[in-house]
Amino acid sequence: MTSQPMRTPSVAGIARAGTKIAELLPPTPLLECEIFGQRVWLKAESLQPIGSFKIRGAWHRLTDLSEDERGRGVVGVSSGNHAQGVAWAAQQLGIDATIVMPIDAPQVKIAATQSYGARTVLYDRPGGEDRDAVAQRLVDQSGSTLVHAFADPWVIEGQGSMGLEIAAQMAARGSAGPTRIICPCGGGGLTAGLSLACPEADIVPVEPEGWDDVKHSLAAGEIQPVSKDAPPTACDALQTPSTRPINFAVLKGRVPFGLDVSPAEIRTAQRWAFSNLHLVIEPGGAAALAAVLAGKTPVDGRTAVILSGGNTDTAAFAKVLSSSV
């Protein structure tokens, strides 16, 4: 069995990840717009080949596997975006991939993951089945490498490459780097990566109401899990039970607080992005924009907002657009 790697994510690792990703993919657009009279920079990660920033961490992790590890395959755990990132990277590299996904994941995400050649194993999230236990059984049986969605140093570094990309894009347009980066947050992989990549910027994680464990963990100074009676959420990409020590070790020294947003605020952000940017953004991918539009965090001319994903099914998105609340 290949156990979870015991190392710490680093700035040097983020730089190396950034180089690898730049050789593979063009930068995603950094769009300028005006919100509340201030220029805001919107990073459209929804336009990645898999529709999400998760391609970054997956590519960095899988390209660092040894030949022996590649031959034994990988196991991922995800509701869909990390699943697609791992499946896409595995297909490119000729690696066998198995992804543990919740039975209630959006069908569009399950289908996309399978389209990249990955095998999917569904678990009963509504019934309380432990996804990590399911994944560990598969790892034990096959000797595969576990590629965790957020609690993996390579994944954190890969996600952090986005921060370097944002700073370079701003510099190319005559601006100093970001003073604040507002990002959707699930387990904290992106938040941790950005905080390492952009130490001069304030990093603001945003979670759905009731799934704001990172916010509560930061306030308490120790990891706090999501309540057992957490409400249903459309933000499947941010529906994680708790952050992990590898993430929190970075966050607690760099990120002072987190925010939460309501379902109505998220839908407002989805409609705003469609009307003003002509982009389809999934609920979890719109969380950071929702916090900005709701006035929950200040913006200035050097604030970057992450639009982290756009993988939503047609019916769900049409319902959002047709609603006014």
N, C-alpha and C positions, 0 to 999 in steps of 0.2 A: 504493500500500500504506500502511496505517496501522501504524506501528511501535509497539513497546512504549513507553508514556509514560515520559518521563524526569523524574520528580519524586519527592519524598520524602514518604512517608505522615506525617501530622501529627495532633496532638491536635485542632486545629481541624477537620480533615477528618473525624475520628471523630465529633465533635459534630454536624457537618452530616449525616453518614451516619445518626446516631442519630435526628435529627429527621425525616429522610425515611422511615426505617423505621417510626418511631412513627406516622406519618401513614398508613401502609399496613397494618401488622400489630399486633395486640395483643401485649404482652409474653408470652413463654413462661413457664410456671410456674417459680417458684423454690421447690423443695420442701425442707422441713426434716425431718431424720431424725437418729437417734442412731447413731453408729458408734464403737465402743471407748469408750463413755461420754461422747462429745463430740457437741455439736450440729454438724451439717454441712449446708451448703446445696447442693442439687443442682439445676442449671440444665437443664431438660428441653427442650433444643433439638430433640430427636427429635419434638416436637409441632409444629414449624413446618409450614406447608402442604406443603412438599416432603419433610418428614421429616428435615431437616438444617439446621444453622446457615448453610449455604452460600448460602441465599437472601439473606442480608445483603449480602455482598460483591458478589454478582451484581446486586442491585437498585441499589446505590450506583454501580456502574460503568456500567450501561446507562443509568440516568437522567441521567448526566453526559455522554453522547454528544451531539455536535452533530447537527443535522438531517441534514447531509450524511453523517455517520458512521452514523446510524441507517439511512439509505437503502442503505448498502453492506453492512449486516449485520455479524454477529459470528461469531467462531470460538472455541470453547472446547475445553479438553483436560481430561478427567476420567474416572475410573473409574465415576462415577455421581452423587455428591452435588452437586458443582459443576456437573456436566452438567445436572442437574435444576434447579438454581438459575438458571443462564443461560437454559435453555429456558423456564422459568416466567416469568422477567422479560421475556424477548423476546416471549413470547406476549402478556403484558399490555400491552406497549408497541408491538406491531405491528412487530417487528424480525425479520428473517430470521436464523435461528441454525443453525450447523453445529457439531456436537460430535464431536471425535475421542475415541473410547473404545476401551479394550483389548478384544480379541476374547474374553478370559476374564473380563470384567466380569460381575457377577451379572445374570442375565437380567431380574430384576425392575427393576434400575436402567436397563438399556437400554430396556426397554419403557416405563417411566415417562417417560424423556427423550423418547422418540418421541411419547408421548401428549400432550405439551405442544407438539407441532408442529415440533420440531427435527429436522433431518436428522442422522443418525449415520453417521460414517465409522469403521470398525473397523480397528485396527492390531494387529500380532502382538507383543504384549508378551512372551509366553513365548519367542518366537523372537528377541528382542532388537531389534525394530524401534524406531526413535527416534520417539516420539510428537510431540516438539516439531518435528522435521523434517517430519513429516506435516502438522502444523498450519500451519507456515510456508509450505509449498507452497500450501495452500488460501488463506492470506492473500494470498500473492503473486498467485494467479490471480484472486481476486475483489476485492481491495482492501478486504477486511473488516477489522474491528478485532479483534485478538487479546485475549481476556479470559482471562488466565492464572489457574489455580486458586489460586495463592498468591503468585506473584512479580509482583504488580500493586499499585500504591499505593492505588488505589480499593478493591480487594478487601481489602487489609489493614485499611483504615479501616472498611469495612463490617463485617468480622468483629469489630473492636474495639468496635463499638457494643454488643456483648453485655456488655462490662465495665461500661459506663455503666448499662445496664439492671439488671445485678446490684446495683450499688451503690445505685441508686434503690429497688429492691425491698427491699433490706435496711434502708435508712433508713426506708421506709414502715412497717416492722415493728419499729422502735425499735432497730435495731442500727447500729453504725458499719459502715463499708465493709469489704470483705474484706481479711484479712491475708495470705491465700494463695489463689491460684486454680490448680487442678490441671486440666490440659486435655490431651485427645488431640492428638497432633502428627504431621503428615505432612510437608509442605514448610515449615511455620512461619508460614503466613498468620494463623491464629488466635492463635498464641502471640505473634507480633509485635504484632498489634492489641491484644491484652489488655495487653501490657506498656506500651504507650503510653497506653491508656485508664485503667489503674489503676497509676500509678507507685509508690504506697505499698504495693502488694501484692507478695508473692513469687509469681512465675509459674513453674510447674513443668510442663514439657512431658513427655508420656509417649508412648513409641513401642513398637511390637511388637519383640520380640527379633529381631535380625538386620536390622531396618530402622530402627535407631536412629542414623541419620546425624547428626541434630541433637545428640543427646547427645554423640557423639564429636567433632563440630565444636566444640561449646562447650568440651569438655575440651582440645582441641588449639589453640583460638584461631583456627582457620581452617576453611574448609569441607572436610568429609570426605565423599566419596560412599559410598553403600551398597556393600558388597562384592559382587563379581560372582557369588559363590556364596551369596548371601543365601537363606535357607530360604523355602519356601512360607509364606504367611500368609493367614489368613481376613480380615485387616484390609485389604481392598482400598482403603478410603478413606485409609489411611495408608501406602500402598505407593509412595512417591516415591523416586527415585534419589538426590536430594540437595536440600538447601535452596539458595536463591539469594542473591546478594550483597545485594539489597534487603531481604530478610528478615534475613539474618545481621548486617547493619549495625545493625539494631535489637536483635536478640537478644544479641549479644556484649557490649553495654553494659548490659543489663538482666537477663539470665537467666543465672545462674551455672552451672546444671547441668541435665541431663535424666535421665529414668529410662526403663527398659524393663520390659516385662511379658511373661510367657510365654503361650502359647496356653491352657494350663490356667487361669491366673489370669484371663484374659479371659473364658473360659466361665463361671467362677465368678461374675464380676461380672454377666454377662448373666442368669444364673439369679437372682442376688440382686435385681437390678432388677425382674425379672418377679415374684418372690415378694413383695417388700417395697414396691414402688412401682407394681406393675401396669403396667409399661412394657415395650415391646419395644425393645431396644437392639441395634444391629448390633455386630459385633466391634470395629471401629475406634472406634465411639462409646462403648464400654465401657472403653476403655484407662485413662482417668483413674481411674474408679471401681475398676478392678482394682488399680491401684497403692495406693489407699487401703486396700482390703480385705486386701491382702497385707502391709500394714504397712510399705510402702516409703517413705512420706512421712507426717510427722505431721499431725494435724488439730487444730484448736481450734474454739471457738464461732463463729469468723468465717472458716472455710475454705469456699470454693466449689469444687464439682466439676462439670465440664462433661460432660453426657451429649449428645454432639455429633450423633448421628444414629440413626435407627431403621430404615434401609432394608435389610432382610434378607429373603430368601425363606423361605417357609413351611417347606420341607423342612429347610433348614439350621438354622433356629431350633428346630424340633421336635427335631432331633438333639441340639442343645445342651441342651435341657430334659430330654431322656431320659437324658442321660449324668450320671454323678456325678463325673467328672474333667475 
